[in-house]
Amino acid sequence: MLMLDVKDLGWWYWLVTAMLLSVGLLIDPVGLWLAVGLTVINLAHFALRADRLTAFPVQVRFFYLLLLLVALPEAMRWLFWIPMIGTWAQVLVGYCTMARLVSLLPWNRREPLTWRLVWRRFMSPPVRGSVAD
C-alpha cells in the first residue's frame, strides 16, 4: 500500500530529508547536517504558507526539527535512526509517527489523554491529510 504523493511539495521535502538522513547515517555524516538544514527550510516554508504558526503541519515540522537537533551531538547520533526510519515510512506509506505524537499534545486534541486514544492514534492506518482530524 504505497502512498507516493509526488504532486505534494511536502512529500518531496520528506523524500529528500529521508535520503539525506540515509546518506548521513550510512555514508557521510555531512548528510545529517544537510537534513537539518533542509528541515529548517521545510519548517520556514510551511510556517510562511500557514495562516498561523500553530498550524498542525508547522508543529510537526518544528518537533521533527527539535528531534534532529537533539540527535546532532556525536554521542546522540544513534538517535538519527529513528527519524530516518520514520521519514521513510512517511514517504512510502504515509505513516507519520511525529504527526501522531504531536496530535496527542493537549492543544491538538479534544478528548482526554487515555491509553485508548494513544492506541487509536498509533494503530490507525495512514490517511491522506492530517492525522489530527
N, CA, C and O atoms as a GROMACS GRO file, in nm:
protein
  532
    1MET      N    1   0.084  -0.118   0.000
    1MET     CA    2   0.000   0.000   0.000
    1MET      C    3   0.089   0.125   0.000
    1MET      O    4   0.101   0.192   0.102
    2LEU      N    5   0.149   0.154  -0.112
    2LEU     CA    6   0.233   0.273  -0.123
    2LEU      C    7   0.147   0.398  -0.133
    2LEU      O    8   0.040   0.396  -0.194
    3MET      N    9   0.196   0.506  -0.072
    3MET     CA   10   0.128   0.636  -0.079
    3MET      C   11   0.229   0.738  -0.131
    3MET      O   12   0.270   0.828  -0.058
    4LEU      N   13   0.267   0.723  -0.254
    4LEU     CA   14   0.364   0.814  -0.313
    4LEU      C   15   0.290   0.936  -0.366
    4LEU      O   16   0.229   0.932  -0.474
    5ASP      N   17   0.295   1.044  -0.291
    5ASP     CA   18   0.218   1.164  -0.323
    5ASP      C   19   0.308   1.264  -0.396
    5ASP      O   20   0.339   1.371  -0.344
    6VAL      N   21   0.350   1.228  -0.518
    6VAL     CA   22   0.451   1.306  -0.590
    6VAL      C   23   0.404   1.445  -0.631
    6VAL      O   24   0.486   1.528  -0.671
    7LYS      N   25   0.277   1.473  -0.622
    7LYS     CA   26   0.226   1.606  -0.656
    7LYS      C   27   0.231   1.702  -0.538
    7LYS      O   28   0.201   1.821  -0.553
    8ASP      N   29   0.267   1.651  -0.421
    8ASP     CA   30   0.269   1.730  -0.299
    8ASP      C   31   0.411   1.775  -0.267
    8ASP      O   32   0.501   1.692  -0.253
    9LEU      N   33   0.431   1.905  -0.255
    9LEU     CA   34   0.565   1.958  -0.225
    9LEU      C   35   0.616   1.906  -0.090
    9LEU      O   36   0.735   1.877  -0.077
   10GLY      N   37   0.528   1.895   0.008
   10GLY     CA   38   0.568   1.843   0.138
   10GLY      C   39   0.626   1.704   0.128
   10GLY      O   40   0.723   1.671   0.196
   11TRP      N   41   0.569   1.621   0.042
   11TRP     CA   42   0.619   1.485   0.021
   11TRP      C   43   0.763   1.488  -0.031
   11TRP      O   44   0.847   1.408   0.010
   12TRP      N   45   0.790   1.582  -0.122
   12TRP     CA   46   0.926   1.594  -0.177
   12TRP      C   47   1.025   1.639  -0.069
   12TRP      O   48   1.138   1.590  -0.066
   13TYR      N   49   0.984   1.730   0.018
   13TYR     CA   50   1.071   1.768   0.130
   13TYR      C   51   1.106   1.644   0.213
   13TYR      O   52   1.222   1.623   0.248
   14TRP      N   53   1.003   1.563   0.245
   14TRP     CA   54   1.028   1.444   0.327
   14TRP      C   55   1.115   1.342   0.253
   14TRP      O   56   1.199   1.278   0.316
   15LEU      N   57   1.096   1.325   0.124
   15LEU     CA   58   1.176   1.231   0.046
   15LEU      C   59   1.324   1.270   0.050
   15LEU      O   60   1.410   1.187   0.077
   16VAL      N   61   1.352   1.395   0.022
   16VAL     CA   62   1.493   1.440   0.021
   16VAL      C   63   1.550   1.432   0.162
   16VAL      O   64   1.667   1.397   0.179
   17THR      N   65   1.471   1.465   0.263
   17THR     CA   66   1.519   1.454   0.401
   17THR      C   67   1.552   1.309   0.435
   17THR      O   68   1.657   1.282   0.494
   18ALA      N   69   1.466   1.216   0.397
   18ALA     CA   70   1.492   1.073   0.422
   18ALA      C   71   1.620   1.029   0.352
   18ALA      O   72   1.699   0.954   0.408
   19MET      N   73   1.640   1.076   0.230
   19MET     CA   74   1.761   1.041   0.156
   19MET      C   75   1.885   1.098   0.225
   19MET      O   76   1.986   1.029   0.238
   20LEU      N   77   1.877   1.223   0.269
   20LEU     CA   78   1.991   1.285   0.336
   20LEU      C   79   2.023   1.215   0.468
   20LEU      O   80   2.140   1.194   0.501
   21LEU      N   81   1.920   1.178   0.543
   21LEU     CA   82   1.944   1.105   0.668
   21LEU      C   83   2.009   0.970   0.640
   21LEU      O   84   2.098   0.928   0.714
   22SER      N   85   1.965   0.904   0.536
   22SER     CA   86   2.023   0.774   0.498
   22SER      C   87   2.170   0.789   0.461
   22SER      O   88   2.255   0.712   0.505
   23VAL      N   89   2.198   0.890   0.379
   23VAL     CA   90   2.337   0.917   0.341
   23VAL      C   91   2.418   0.951   0.465
   23VAL      O   92   2.530   0.902   0.482
   24GLY      N   93   2.363   1.034   0.551
   24GLY     CA   94   2.432   1.076   0.673
   24GLY      C   95   2.465   0.962   0.766
   24GLY      O   96   2.571   0.961   0.829
   25LEU      N   97   2.375   0.866   0.776
   25LEU     CA   98   2.398   0.753   0.866
   25LEU      C   99   2.483   0.644   0.802
   25LEU      O  100   2.559   0.576   0.872
   26LEU      N  101   2.471   0.626   0.673
   26LEU     CA  102   2.537   0.513   0.608
   26LEU      C  103   2.665   0.546   0.532
   26LEU      O  104   2.748   0.459   0.509
   27ILE      N  105   2.681   0.674   0.493
   27ILE     CA  106   2.795   0.709   0.408
   27ILE      C  107   2.878   0.823   0.465
   27ILE      O  108   2.997   0.807   0.492
   28ASP      N  109   2.815   0.939   0.483
   28ASP     CA  110   2.889   1.059   0.523
   28ASP      C  111   2.804   1.142   0.618
   28ASP      O  112   2.693   1.183   0.582
   29PRO      N  113   2.854   1.169   0.740
   29PRO     CA  114   2.776   1.246   0.838
   29PRO      C  115   2.734   1.385   0.793
   29PRO      O  116   2.645   1.445   0.854
   30VAL      N  117   2.794   1.437   0.688
   30VAL     CA  118   2.752   1.567   0.635
   30VAL      C  119   2.604   1.563   0.596
   30VAL      O  120   2.534   1.664   0.603
   31GLY      N  121   2.557   1.446   0.554
   31GLY     CA  122   2.416   1.430   0.518
   31GLY      C  123   2.322   1.463   0.632
   31GLY      O  124   2.211   1.512   0.610
   32LEU      N  125   2.367   1.438   0.756
   32LEU     CA  126   2.284   1.470   0.873
   32LEU      C  127   2.267   1.620   0.886
   32LEU      O  128   2.157   1.669   0.913
   33TRP      N  129   2.377   1.694   0.867
   33TRP     CA  130   2.370   1.840   0.874
   33TRP      C  131   2.284   1.896   0.762
   33TRP      O  132   2.208   1.990   0.782
   34LEU      N  133   2.296   1.836   0.643
   34LEU     CA  134   2.213   1.880   0.531
   34LEU      C  135   2.065   1.852   0.558
   34LEU      O  136   1.979   1.932   0.520
   35ALA      N  137   2.036   1.741   0.621
   35ALA     CA  138   1.897   1.708   0.657
   35ALA      C  139   1.842   1.810   0.755
   35ALA      O  140   1.727   1.852   0.744
   36VAL      N  141   1.924   1.851   0.851
   36VAL     CA  142   1.881   1.954   0.946
   36VAL      C  143   1.856   2.085   0.872
   36VAL      O  144   1.754   2.151   0.895
   37GLY      N  145   1.947   2.123   0.784
   37GLY     CA  146   1.930   2.246   0.707
   37GLY      C  147   1.805   2.244   0.622
   37GLY      O  148   1.732   2.343   0.616
   38LEU      N  149   1.780   2.131   0.556
   38LEU     CA  150   1.658   2.120   0.474
   38LEU      C  151   1.534   2.125   0.561
   38LEU      O  152   1.432   2.180   0.519
   39THR      N  153   1.540   2.070   0.680
   39THR     CA  154   1.424   2.074   0.770
   39THR      C  155   1.396   2.216   0.815
   39THR      O  156   1.280   2.253   0.832
   40VAL      N  157   1.499   2.295   0.835
   40VAL     CA  158   1.480   2.438   0.868
   40VAL      C  159   1.407   2.507   0.753
   40VAL      O  160   1.314   2.584   0.775
   41ILE      N  161   1.449   2.478   0.631
   41ILE     CA  162   1.384   2.537   0.513
   41ILE      C  163   1.239   2.488   0.503
   41ILE      O  164   1.148   2.567   0.477
   42ASN      N  165   1.219   2.359   0.523
   42ASN     CA  166   1.085   2.300   0.521
   42ASN      C  167   0.994   2.369   0.624
   42ASN      O  168   0.882   2.407   0.592
   43LEU      N  169   1.045   2.383   0.745
   43LEU     CA  170   0.968   2.450   0.851
   43LEU      C  171   0.937   2.594   0.814
   43LEU      O  172   0.823   2.638   0.827
   44ALA      N  173   1.036   2.667   0.768
   44ALA     CA  174   1.016   2.808   0.730
   44ALA      C  175   0.913   2.819   0.618
   44ALA      O  176   0.825   2.905   0.622
   45HIS      N  177   0.925   2.733   0.518
   45HIS     CA  178   0.832   2.736   0.406
   45HIS      C  179   0.688   2.712   0.452
   45HIS      O  180   0.597   2.786   0.414
   46PHE      N  181   0.667   2.609   0.534
   46PHE     CA  182   0.532   2.578   0.580
   46PHE      C  183   0.481   2.682   0.680
   46PHE      O  184   0.361   2.707   0.687
   47ALA      N  185   0.571   2.742   0.758
   47ALA     CA  186   0.530   2.848   0.851
   47ALA      C  187   0.484   2.971   0.773
   47ALA      O  188   0.386   3.036   0.811
   48LEU      N  189   0.554   3.004   0.666
   48LEU     CA  190   0.515   3.119   0.584
   48LEU      C  191   0.384   3.093   0.509
   48LEU      O  192   0.306   3.185   0.488
   49ARG      N  193   0.362   2.970   0.470
   49ARG     CA  194   0.240   2.932   0.398
   49ARG      C  195   0.118   2.923   0.488
   49ARG      O  196   0.005   2.943   0.443
   50ALA      N  197   0.141   2.894   0.615
   50ALA     CA  198   0.030   2.870   0.709
   50ALA      C  199  -0.036   3.001   0.749
   50ALA      O  200   0.025   3.108   0.745
   51ASP      N  201  -0.162   2.990   0.788
   51ASP     CA  202  -0.233   3.108   0.835
   51ASP      C  203  -0.196   3.141   0.980
   51ASP      O  204  -0.223   3.251   1.028
   52ARG      N  205  -0.133   3.042   1.050
   52ARG     CA  206  -0.088   3.066   1.188
   52ARG      C  207   0.027   2.971   1.219
   52ARG      O  208   0.037   2.863   1.160
   53LEU      N  209   0.113   3.011   1.311
   53LEU     CA  210   0.229   2.929   1.346
   53LEU      C  211   0.191   2.802   1.420
   53LEU      O  212   0.270   2.708   1.428
   54THR      N  213   0.071   2.798   1.474
   54THR     CA  214   0.026   2.678   1.545
   54THR      C  215  -0.042   2.577   1.451
   54THR      O  216  -0.095   2.476   1.497
   55ALA      N  217  -0.039   2.604   1.322
   55ALA     CA  218  -0.098   2.510   1.226
   55ALA      C  219  -0.031   2.374   1.242
   55ALA      O  220   0.090   2.366   1.266
   56PHE      N  221  -0.108   2.268   1.229
   56PHE     CA  222  -0.058   2.134   1.256
   56PHE      C  223   0.066   2.097   1.174
   56PHE      O  224   0.161   2.043   1.231
   57PRO      N  225   0.070   2.124   1.043
   57PRO     CA  226   0.191   2.090   0.966
   57PRO      C  227   0.316   2.164   1.015
   57PRO      O  228   0.426   2.112   1.009
   58VAL      N  229   0.297   2.284   1.064
   58VAL     CA  230   0.410   2.361   1.119
   58VAL      C  231   0.458   2.297   1.249
   58VAL      O  232   0.578   2.283   1.272
   59GLN      N  233   0.364   2.258   1.334
   59GLN     CA  234   0.401   2.192   1.459
   59GLN      C  235   0.479   2.063   1.433
   59GLN      O  236   0.580   2.038   1.498
   60VAL      N  237   0.434   1.983   1.338
   60VAL     CA  238   0.502   1.857   1.307
   60VAL      C  239   0.645   1.885   1.264
   60VAL      O  240   0.738   1.819   1.311
   61ARG      N  241   0.664   1.981   1.177
   61ARG     CA  242   0.799   2.014   1.129
   61ARG      C  243   0.885   2.073   1.240
   61ARG      O  244   1.006   2.047   1.244
   62PHE      N  245   0.826   2.150   1.330
   62PHE     CA  246   0.900   2.208   1.442
   62PHE      C  247   0.953   2.098   1.535
   62PHE      O  248   1.070   2.098   1.571
   63PHE      N  249   0.865   2.005   1.573
   63PHE     CA  250   0.908   1.899   1.664
   63PHE      C  251   1.003   1.801   1.595
   63PHE      O  252   1.090   1.743   1.659
   64TYR      N  253   0.986   1.782   1.465
   64TYR     CA  254   1.080   1.699   1.388
   64TYR      C  255   1.218   1.764   1.390
   64TYR      O  256   1.319   1.696   1.410
   65LEU      N  257   1.222   1.895   1.368
   65LEU     CA  258   1.350   1.967   1.374
   65LEU      C  259   1.412   1.956   1.513
   65LEU      O  260   1.533   1.935   1.524
   66LEU      N  261   1.333   1.968   1.618
   66LEU     CA  262   1.386   1.951   1.754
   66LEU      C  263   1.449   1.813   1.771
   66LEU      O  264   1.557   1.801   1.831
   67LEU      N  265   1.384   1.710   1.721
   67LEU     CA  266   1.440   1.575   1.731
   67LEU      C  267   1.575   1.566   1.658
   67LEU      O  268   1.670   1.508   1.710
   68LEU      N  269   1.583   1.624   1.540
   68LEU     CA  270   1.710   1.623   1.466
   68LEU      C  271   1.818   1.700   1.542
   68LEU      O  272   1.933   1.657   1.545
   69LEU      N  273   1.783   1.811   1.602
   69LEU     CA  274   1.881   1.890   1.677
   69LEU      C  275   1.931   1.815   1.801
   69LEU      O  276   2.049   1.823   1.836
   70VAL      N  277   1.840   1.743   1.867
   70VAL     CA  278   1.880   1.662   1.982
   70VAL      C  279   1.978   1.554   1.939
   70VAL      O  280   2.068   1.517   2.014
   71ALA      N  281   1.961   1.502   1.819
   71ALA     CA  282   2.044   1.392   1.769
   71ALA      C  283   2.179   1.439   1.714
   71ALA      O  284   2.265   1.355   1.687
   72LEU      N  285   2.200   1.569   1.697
   72LEU     CA  286   2.323   1.618   1.634
   72LEU      C  287   2.453   1.591   1.713
   72LEU      O  288   2.553   1.556   1.650
   73PRO      N  289   2.456   1.605   1.844
   73PRO     CA  290   2.583   1.578   1.914
   73PRO      C  291   2.630   1.434   1.888
   73PRO      O  292   2.549   1.341   1.879
   74GLU      N  293   2.760   1.417   1.877
   74GLU     CA  294   2.819   1.288   1.843
   74GLU      C  295   2.764   1.173   1.929
   74GLU      O  296   2.735   1.066   1.877
   75ALA      N  297   2.751   1.196   2.058
   75ALA     CA  298   2.703   1.090   2.149
   75ALA      C  299   2.557   1.053   2.125
   75ALA      O  300   2.512   0.947   2.169
   76MET      N  301   2.484   1.138   2.056
   76MET     CA  302   2.341   1.114   2.032
   76MET      C  303   2.312   1.074   1.888
   76MET      O  304   2.195   1.057   1.852
   77ARG      N  305   2.412   1.058   1.805
   77ARG     CA  306   2.391   1.031   1.662
   77ARG      C  307   2.307   0.906   1.635
   77ARG      O  308   2.238   0.898   1.534
   78TRP      N  309   2.312   0.809   1.725
   78TRP     CA  310   2.232   0.687   1.708
   78TRP      C  311   2.083   0.721   1.696
   78TRP      O  312   2.006   0.647   1.635
   79LEU      N  313   2.044   0.833   1.757
   79LEU     CA  314   1.904   0.874   1.757
   79LEU      C  315   1.854   0.908   1.615
   79LEU      O  316   1.733   0.904   1.591
   80PHE      N  317   1.944   0.941   1.523
   80PHE     CA  318   1.904   0.972   1.386
   80PHE      C  319   1.837   0.854   1.316
   80PHE      O  320   1.764   0.873   1.219
   81TRP      N  321   1.860   0.732   1.365
   81TRP     CA  322   1.795   0.616   1.304
   81TRP      C  323   1.643   0.626   1.317
   81TRP      O  324   1.570   0.581   1.228
   82ILE      N  325   1.595   0.684   1.425
   82ILE     CA  326   1.450   0.694   1.446
   82ILE      C  327   1.384   0.784   1.341
   82ILE      O  328   1.290   0.739   1.275
   83PRO      N  329   1.431   0.909   1.321
   83PRO     CA  330   1.367   0.989   1.216
   83PRO      C  331   1.394   0.935   1.075
   83PRO      O  332   1.312   0.953   0.985
   84MET      N  333   1.510   0.868   1.055
   84MET     CA  334   1.534   0.814   0.922
   84MET      C  335   1.429   0.708   0.888
   84MET      O  336   1.368   0.712   0.781
   85ILE      N  337   1.408   0.613   0.979
   85ILE     CA  338   1.309   0.508   0.955
   85ILE      C  339   1.168   0.568   0.947
   85ILE      O  340   1.090   0.531   0.860
   86GLY      N  341   1.139   0.659   1.039
   86GLY     CA  342   1.007   0.722   1.039
   86GLY      C  343   0.980   0.804   0.914
   86GLY      O  344   0.868   0.805   0.863
   87THR      N  345   1.082   0.873   0.864
   87THR     CA  346   1.062   0.956   0.745
   87THR      C  347   1.042   0.868   0.622
   87THR      O  348   0.963   0.902   0.535
   88TRP      N  349   1.114   0.756   0.614
   88TRP     CA  350   1.090   0.664   0.503
   88TRP      C  351   0.948   0.607   0.511
   88TRP      O  352   0.883   0.587   0.408
   89ALA      N  353   0.900   0.581   0.633
   89ALA     CA  354   0.762   0.533   0.647
   89ALA      C  355   0.663   0.639   0.598
   89ALA      O  356   0.565   0.606   0.532
   90GLN      N  357   0.690   0.764   0.630
   90GLN     CA  358   0.605   0.875   0.584
   90GLN      C  359   0.606   0.883   0.431
   90GLN      O  360   0.500   0.895   0.369
   91VAL      N  361   0.723   0.876   0.372
   91VAL     CA  362   0.737   0.891   0.227
   91VAL      C  363   0.672   0.774   0.153
   91VAL      O  364   0.604   0.794   0.053
   92LEU      N  365   0.694   0.653   0.202
   92LEU     CA  366   0.649   0.535   0.128
   92LEU      C  367   0.504   0.496   0.152
   92LEU      O  368   0.432   0.460   0.059
   93VAL      N  369   0.459   0.503   0.277
   93VAL     CA  370   0.323   0.456   0.306
   93VAL      C  371   0.235   0.560   0.374
   93VAL      O  372   0.118   0.533   0.403
   94GLY      N  373   0.289   0.680   0.400
   94GLY     CA  374   0.207   0.787   0.457
   94GLY      C  375   0.187   0.778   0.607
   94GLY      O  376   0.101   0.848   0.662
   95TYR      N  377   0.264   0.693   0.677
   95TYR     CA  378   0.251   0.681   0.822
   95TYR      C  379   0.351   0.776   0.888
   95TYR      O  380   0.472   0.755   0.877
   96CYS      N  381   0.301   0.879   0.955
   96CYS     CA  382   0.388   0.978   1.019
   96CYS      C  383   0.378   0.967   1.171
   96CYS      O  384   0.280   1.012   1.231
   97THR      N  385   0.479   0.907   1.230
   97THR     CA  386   0.482   0.890   1.375
   97THR      C  387   0.485   1.026   1.446
   97THR      O  388   0.418   1.044   1.547
   98MET      N  389   0.561   1.120   1.393
   98MET     CA  390   0.570   1.252   1.457
   98MET      C  391   0.433   1.320   1.457
   98MET      O  392   0.396   1.381   1.557
   99ALA      N  393   0.359   1.311   1.349
   99ALA     CA  394   0.226   1.372   1.345
   99ALA      C  395   0.135   1.308   1.449
   99ALA      O  396   0.054   1.377   1.511
  100ARG      N  397   0.148   1.179   1.469
  100ARG     CA  398   0.065   1.110   1.567
  100ARG      C  399   0.104   1.152   1.708
  100ARG      O  400   0.017   1.168   1.794
  101LEU      N  401   0.233   1.171   1.732
  101LEU     CA  402   0.277   1.220   1.863
  101LEU      C  403   0.227   1.362   1.887
  101LEU      O  404   0.173   1.392   1.994
  102VAL      N  405   0.244   1.448   1.788
  102VAL     CA  406   0.203   1.588   1.801
  102VAL      C  407   0.051   1.598   1.819
  102VAL      O  408   0.003   1.687   1.888
  103SER      N  409  -0.022   1.507   1.757
  103SER     CA  410  -0.168   1.512   1.770
  103SER      C  411  -0.213   1.483   1.913
  103SER      O  412  -0.327   1.514   1.949
  104LEU      N  413  -0.127   1.425   1.994
  104LEU     CA  414  -0.161   1.394   2.134
  104LEU      C  415  -0.134   1.510   2.230
  104LEU      O  416  -0.173   1.503   2.346
  105LEU      N  417  -0.067   1.614   2.183
  105LEU     CA  418  -0.042   1.729   2.270
  105LEU      C  419  -0.174   1.793   2.310
  105LEU      O  420  -0.270   1.792   2.232
  106PRO      N  421  -0.181   1.849   2.430
  106PRO     CA  422  -0.309   1.899   2.482
  106PRO      C  423  -0.383   1.995   2.390
  106PRO      O  424  -0.506   1.989   2.381
  107TRP      N  425  -0.312   2.083   2.323
  107TRP     CA  426  -0.379   2.182   2.238
  107TRP      C  427  -0.424   2.125   2.104
  107TRP      O  428  -0.490   2.195   2.026
  108ASN      N  429  -0.389   1.999   2.075
  108ASN     CA  430  -0.426   1.938   1.948
  108ASN      C  431  -0.533   1.830   1.961
  108ASN      O  432  -0.565   1.762   1.863
  109ARG      N  433  -0.588   1.812   2.079
  109ARG     CA  434  -0.691   1.709   2.096
  109ARG      C  435  -0.810   1.766   2.171
  109ARG      O  436  -0.800   1.863   2.246
  110ARG      N  437  -0.923   1.702   2.148
  110ARG     CA  438  -1.048   1.746   2.210
  110ARG      C  439  -1.095   1.651   2.319
  110ARG      O  440  -1.197   1.676   2.384
  111GLU      N  441  -1.023   1.544   2.340
  111GLU     CA  442  -1.062   1.445   2.440
  111GLU      C  443  -0.946   1.420   2.536
  111GLU      O  444  -0.831   1.452   2.504
  112PRO      N  445  -0.974   1.364   2.651
  112PRO     CA  446  -0.867   1.339   2.749
  112PRO      C  447  -0.764   1.239   2.694
  112PRO      O  448  -0.797   1.152   2.613
  113LEU      N  449  -0.642   1.253   2.741
  113LEU     CA  450  -0.536   1.162   2.702
  113LEU      C  451  -0.555   1.029   2.776
  113LEU      O  452  -0.544   1.023   2.898
  114THR      N  453  -0.584   0.926   2.701
  114THR     CA  454  -0.602   0.793   2.758
  114THR      C  455  -0.522   0.693   2.676
  114THR      O  456  -0.479   0.724   2.565
  115TRP      N  457  -0.501   0.573   2.732
  115TRP     CA  458  -0.431   0.469   2.657
  115TRP      C  459  -0.509   0.431   2.532
  115TRP      O  460  -0.452   0.397   2.429
  116ARG      N  461  -0.639   0.438   2.542
  116ARG     CA  462  -0.724   0.405   2.427
  116ARG      C  463  -0.702   0.505   2.313
  116ARG      O  464  -0.692   0.467   2.196
  117LEU      N  465  -0.694   0.634   2.348
  117LEU     CA  466  -0.668   0.736   2.247
  117LEU      C  467  -0.530   0.716   2.184
  117LEU      O  468  -0.516   0.722   2.062
  118VAL      N  469  -0.429   0.691   2.267
  118VAL     CA  470  -0.293   0.667   2.216
  118VAL      C  471  -0.294   0.548   2.121
  118VAL      O  472  -0.236   0.553   2.012
  119TRP      N  473  -0.360   0.441   2.161
  119TRP     CA  474  -0.369   0.321   2.077
  119TRP      C  475  -0.435   0.354   1.942
  119TRP      O  476  -0.385   0.314   1.837
  120ARG      N  477  -0.546   0.426   1.948
  120ARG     CA  478  -0.617   0.462   1.823
  120ARG      C  479  -0.528   0.546   1.732
  120ARG      O  480  -0.524   0.523   1.612
  121ARG      N  481  -0.459   0.643   1.790
  121ARG     CA  482  -0.375   0.731   1.707
  121ARG      C  483  -0.261   0.654   1.640
  121ARG      O  484  -0.232   0.676   1.522
  122PHE      N  485  -0.198   0.564   1.714
  122PHE     CA  486  -0.083   0.496   1.659
  122PHE      C  487  -0.118   0.373   1.575
  122PHE      O  488  -0.039   0.332   1.490
  123MET      N  489  -0.233   0.315   1.598
  123MET     CA  490  -0.270   0.193   1.525
  123MET      C  491  -0.364   0.219   1.407
  123MET      O  492  -0.393   0.128   1.330
  124SER      N  493  -0.411   0.342   1.393
  124SER     CA  494  -0.497   0.371   1.280
  124SER      C  495  -0.414   0.372   1.152
  124SER      O  496  -0.297   0.410   1.155
  125PRO      N  497  -0.472   0.330   1.042
  125PRO     CA  498  -0.397   0.328   0.916
  125PRO      C  499  -0.363   0.469   0.869
  125PRO      O  500  -0.427   0.566   0.910
  126PRO      N  501  -0.262   0.480   0.785
  126PRO     CA  502  -0.226   0.611   0.730
  126PRO      C  503  -0.343   0.673   0.656
  126PRO      O  504  -0.426   0.604   0.597
  127VAL      N  505  -0.348   0.806   0.661
  127VAL     CA  506  -0.454   0.880   0.594
  127VAL      C  507  -0.393   0.992   0.511
  127VAL      O  508  -0.284   1.041   0.541
  128ARG      N  509  -0.463   1.031   0.408
  128ARG     CA  510  -0.420   1.150   0.333
  128ARG      C  511  -0.467   1.270   0.413
  128ARG      O  512  -0.577   1.269   0.468
  129GLY      N  513  -0.385   1.373   0.420
  129GLY     CA  514  -0.421   1.489   0.501
  129GLY      C  515  -0.364   1.477   0.640
  129GLY      O  516  -0.255   1.424   0.657
  130SER      N  517  -0.436   1.526   0.738
  130SER     CA  518  -0.386   1.533   0.874
  130SER      C  519  -0.442   1.424   0.963
  130SER      O  520  -0.562   1.397   0.962
  131VAL      N  521  -0.356   1.362   1.040
  131VAL     CA  522  -0.399   1.262   1.138
  131VAL      C  523  -0.472   1.330   1.254
  131VAL      O  524  -0.543   1.264   1.329
  132ALA      N  525  -0.455   1.460   1.268
  132ALA     CA  526  -0.520   1.535   1.376
  132ALA      C  527  -0.671   1.544   1.356
  132ALA      O  528  -0.745   1.568   1.451
  133ASP      N  529  -0.717   1.525   1.233
  133ASP     CA  530  -0.861   1.537   1.205
  133ASP      C  531  -0.930   1.419   1.256
  133ASP      O  532  -1.052   1.408   1.242
   0.00000   0.00000   0.00000
